[in-house]
Amino acid sequence: MTRLILASSNRGKLAELQGLLAPSGYELIAQSDLGVGDAEETGSTFIENAILKARHAVRATGLPALADDSGLVVDALDGEPGLRSARYAGRHGDDAANNALLLQRLREVPDAQRGAHYYCVLVLLRSASNPQPLIAEGLWRGRILHAARGGNGFGYDPLFMPDGHTCSSAELEPAHKNAISHRGQALARLRERLAAAGV
């Protein structure tokens, strides 16, 4: 198995990505398991932040790193929570508070205007000085529900109903969600690029 550092301490991301990468012969290790803290996300785009996170993890561990930067983009809120998805309500990773704030801000918005999408960019860096990171993106369209449903997933999954479904992302079986989600799409593209590069 090839070891990769996940440039995150998010256990939900680790579980999703590890399950998708394992069949290709990659072992994913969270940077927090090696005592590495999170990078400061100072970029103005998802791609910039993913590169910052990957480079931080490579420098700290000396191992190739995979970084994910992703978020929820809500049409009626001019793209919020966007880059601030994990800390929308103020504290990083407080899913309950983030979901409550999103529902509050959409409380007067009718169904027809509750369109949204999840976006994910994955960046793989083999070294801190690598000028050509492997980059892959995924986008998953849907809409925001009026109340949370389901117990799977993390983040905004209980509020996100994917297009073509009548349930929330948090009500999907994990294997099905991983196959169709923004992160699953991005990882499928990354695996194609790794195979094409002979990695």
Secondary structure, 3 states (H helix, E strand, C coil): CEEEEECCCCHHHHHHHHHHHHHHCEEEEEHHHHCCCCCCCCCCCHHHHHHHHHHHHHHHHCCCEEEEEEEEEEHHHCCCEHHHHHHCCCCCCCHHHHHHHHHHHCCCCCHHHCEEEEEEEEEEECCCCCCCCEEEEEEEEEEECCCCCCCCCCCCHHHEEECCCCCCHHHCCHHHHHHHCHHHHHHHHHHHHHHHCCC
